[in-house]
Amino acid sequence: MAFTRAELAQFRDRSAPDLMPQRPRLVFVGINPGLWTAATGVHFAHPGNRFYPALVAAGIIPRMPEVTSDGMPEPDRRMFLEAGIGISNIVHRATARADELDRMELREGAERLAADVERWRTPVVAIVGLTAYRQGFGIPRATSGRQPEQLGGAELWVVPNPSGLNAHDTVASLAEAYAEPARAAGVIE
């Protein structure tokens, strides 16, 4: 599966639907959809993104999901839903890079997310991206890991961004970070 730049550009400012089970145990929250995500409807869809390899390495999911131009096949969607794993975003507007978002957009998204988390009644949320968390939630000195505050009644974690642009993290270090909120949620032991 490949897209040209022109094809991807058509998906700018679109959104991707949340992947959300009826009773989520753990929700991973990205910054915003990339153009590959908007094009496929699959979160973290870019081939260079290390989100799914890290989930597999952590034992959170048993295998790599397939990403096609038509989305994620139903057996792969069920793999997430049956495990109680949801995926959403702070901002729903697709961009080529997260740095195209301004602080106001991130703050508005954070407010909406808090209401969504309360409605979902998930016990654990993991924000995927420290800088976006700092800006969106107005906590400039936040560090990765479990946060002292809750979000919409959920235990809150901040974990590293799996984008290839975040070169200092590896699949192994991402897996280690993602395993912590998964353990807290009871998704893995």
Buried (B, 14 or more C-beta within 10 A) or exposed (E): EEBEEEEBEEBEEBBBEBBBBEEBBBBBBBBBBBBBBBBBBBBBBBEEBBBBBBBBBBBBBEEEBEBEEEBBEEEBBEBBBEBBBBBBBBBBBBBBEBEEBEEEBBBBBBEBBBEBBBEBEBBBBBBBBBBBBBBBBEBEEBEBEBBEEEBBEBBBBBBBBBBEEBEEBBBEBBBBBBBBBBBBBEBBE
